[in-house]
Structures are given as structure tokens and as C-alpha cells.
Amino acid sequence: MAVRTPLYYNGTHLQEMSSGMIDDIKALAIYEYSLNPSRTLAVVSSGGNLTSINDTRLQAGAVSTSVSAFPNEATTAEPSVVTVSYERITQSAASITPTVDSGKIFPYIIQQLDIYIIWQLPILEIHLFIQQLTLLH
């Protein structure tokens, strides 16, 4: 997959952004998202709204005692499987309205002498671009 660099207007013509400019945009995007995230998670004592997490483990069998001899395996209870379900994470999703492009909002790239708005790229490339933004911090 080719590396593509967003374009900006330098006052006279379109020019590719430097890696420093791209890093600044990533840092700003992360900062702006941190001010008002569209998704938040919180720990609650019970009744979370995300899928439950099941903790499955073995539990020791019942105790056996004897005053005359050590209990042998035949007289002790077998371990049993215990599953505990936890629902303690609540997710809140904000209602957002996407920004309308005025021709100056969304980044553009150049590809084989054609200029594309970044949202016209195949979905995998958009995903990789957004993933790169989120992995910065």
C-alpha cells in the first residue's frame, strides 16, 4: 500500500504536508477528542450495559474429615466448574453530527496526478489513516 501525504494550500499552490505537520494534526485530533469523547466507559457496581464477561474456573470439592484415617479420593467430592458473570462496564455514546465539508475541512491527497478528498479512498485506507491517528498516544 502506498504512503500518501495530505495536501495543504500554502497561499500560492497545493503542497504536501511535512511529517511534522501531520504529527501536529494527529496530536491536535487526539487532544480535541479527549475534550469531548463520543464514547466513554465507566465501572459500575452492577448492571453494566456492555456484554458480560464470564469467569469460569474450577471450585474445590467438599471437605471430607475422618477421626480414624486420612480420607481417600473415593470419599472426597470432585471439583466442580463455577462460572461467574460480570456486568460492570457501562458505555455512554454521545450523539454527534458530522461536520459539513466546506471545501476546507477534510484533508486531500494526491494520487497519480489526481486529487482526492480523504473520504473518497477505499475504506481500508481510511481505517488505516484513522488507526494511525489513534495509535499516536
Residue pairs with C-beta under 8 A, 6 or more apart in sequence:
1 125
1 128
2 111
4 109
4 110
4 111
4 125
5 16
5 17
5 22
5 109
5 110
6 16
6 17
6 22
6 25
6 107
6 108
6 109
6 118
7 14
7 15
7 16
7 17
7 107
7 108
7 109
7 110
7 115
8 14
8 15
8 17
8 21
9 15
14 108
14 110
14 115
16 110
17 25
23 136
25 107
26 132
26 133
26 136
27 136
27 137
29 133
30 133
30 134
30 136
30 137
36 94
37 94
38 93
38 94
38 96
39 91
39 92
39 93
39 94
40 91
40 92
41 50
41 89
41 90
41 91
41 92
42 89
42 90
42 92
43 88
43 89
43 90
44 88
44 89
44 90
45 88
46 87
46 88
47 87
48 87
48 88
48 89
48 90
49 87
49 89
49 90
49 91
50 87
50 89
50 90
50 91
52 85
52 86
52 87
53 85
53 86
53 87
54 83
54 84
54 85
54 86
55 83
55 84
55 85
55 86
56 81
56 82
56 83
57 81
57 82
58 79
58 80
58 81
58 82
59 79
59 80
59 81
59 82
60 79
61 76
61 77
61 78
61 79
61 80
62 76
62 77
63 76
64 71
64 75
64 76
64 77
65 71
66 75
99 105
101 117
106 117
106 118
106 119
107 117
107 118
108 115
108 116
108 117
108 118
109 115
109 116
109 118
109 121
110 116
118 126
118 129
119 126
121 129
